């Protein structure tokens, strides 16, 4: 199981990261980005994502 091998301290966060990796996600959106600081997927807050999306239009 990939989630067990990830360098994340919380198993639920590791499961979310493994799921994001499995579907080739570009980003994980979370209000608690510090839990994902060792993630292989970039993590942003909902506010950061909205700001990025505003810049795309």
Buried (B, 14 or more C-beta within 10 A) or exposed (E): EEBEEBEBEEEEBBBBBBBBBEEEBEEBBBEEBEBBEEBEBEBBEEEBEEEEEEEEE
